[in-house]
Amino acid sequence: MIRHIVMFAFLPEAEGRTRAENAAIARGMLEALPQKIDWIRNPAVALRMDGAESANFDLILSADFDSMEDLNRYLVHPDHKAVGEFMRTVRRERACVDFEV
């Protein structure tokens, strides 16, 4: 099994919305992906807690895939690509790690 973890830090303001508004939109988009991409396993999306260090990342996605091939299919899936297009307009930073569990 492959675990895919991605973290995003959002711009203070982008597309006419605040960091919090864009993070909430991103969360909703990411949470909708398992209904569209049935090979996502154990998805979890969370926002940075209120009161946590503001320099921390704002949002995390963790998801498992049965194989690297499944992860690669996910990465090029049109619904995942649509999330990526939105993220590029509102994020300041992105970090990702994929590893075997």
C-alpha positions in Angstrom: 0.0 0.0 0.0 1.2 3.5 -0.9 0.4 6.5 1.4 0.2 9.9 -0.3 0.4 12.9 2.0 0.2 16.4 0.7 0.3 19.7 2.7 -0.7 23.1 1.4 -0.1 26.6 2.7 -2.5 29.2 1.3 -1.9 32.7 0.3 -3.3 35.3 2.7 -5.7 36.4 0.0 -6.3 35.0 -3.5 -9.1 35.0 -6.1 -11.0 37.6 -3.9 -11.2 35.3 -0.9 -9.3 34.9 2.4 -6.9 32.1 3.2 -9.6 30.5 5.4 -12.2 30.7 2.6 -9.9 29.1 0.1 -8.8 26.4 2.5 -12.5 25.5 3.1 -13.2 25.3 -0.6 -10.1 23.1 -1.1 -11.2 20.9 1.7 -14.6 20.4 0.1 -13.0 19.6 -3.3 -10.6 17.1 -1.8 -13.3 15.4 0.3 -15.4 14.9 -2.8 -12.7 13.0 -4.7 -13.3 9.6 -3.2 -16.9 9.6 -4.6 -15.4 10.2 -8.0 -12.2 8.1 -7.8 -13.0 4.8 -6.3 -9.4 3.6 -5.8 -8.7 6.2 -3.1 -8.4 4.3 0.2 -8.6 5.8 3.7 -8.8 9.5 2.7 -8.4 12.2 5.4 -8.5 15.9 4.9 -7.9 18.3 7.8 -7.4 22.0 8.3 -4.8 23.5 10.7 -6.3 24.0 14.1 -7.2 27.4 15.4 -4.5 28.6 17.7 -1.8 26.5 16.0 1.3 28.3 14.7 0.3 30.4 11.7 3.5 29.5 9.9 2.3 25.9 9.8 0.7 24.4 6.7 -3.1 25.1 6.4 -4.4 21.8 5.0 -3.3 18.2 4.8 -4.5 15.4 2.6 -3.6 11.8 3.5 -4.8 9.0 1.2 -3.8 5.4 0.6 -3.5 3.5 -2.7 -3.2 -0.2 -3.4 -0.2 0.4 -5.7 2.0 3.0 -7.2 0.1 2.5 -10.4 -3.2 3.5 -8.6 -1.5 6.6 -7.3 -0.3 7.5 -10.7 -3.8 7.0 -12.2 -5.1 9.3 -9.4 -2.6 12.0 -10.3 -3.8 12.2 -13.9 -7.5 11.8 -13.2 -9.5 14.8 -14.5 -11.2 15.4 -11.2 -7.8 15.5 -9.4 -6.4 17.7 -12.1 -9.3 20.2 -11.5 -8.4 20.4 -7.8 -4.8 21.0 -8.7 -5.8 23.9 -11.0 -7.7 25.6 -8.2 -4.8 25.0 -5.7 -2.3 26.6 -8.0 -4.3 29.9 -7.9 -4.6 30.0 -4.1 -1.6 28.3 -2.5 1.6 29.7 -1.4 3.4 26.4 -0.8 2.9 22.6 -1.3 4.8 19.7 0.1 4.2 16.0 -0.6 5.6 12.6 0.4 4.6 9.2 -0.9 5.8 6.1 0.9 5.0 2.4 1.3 3.1 1.3 4.4 
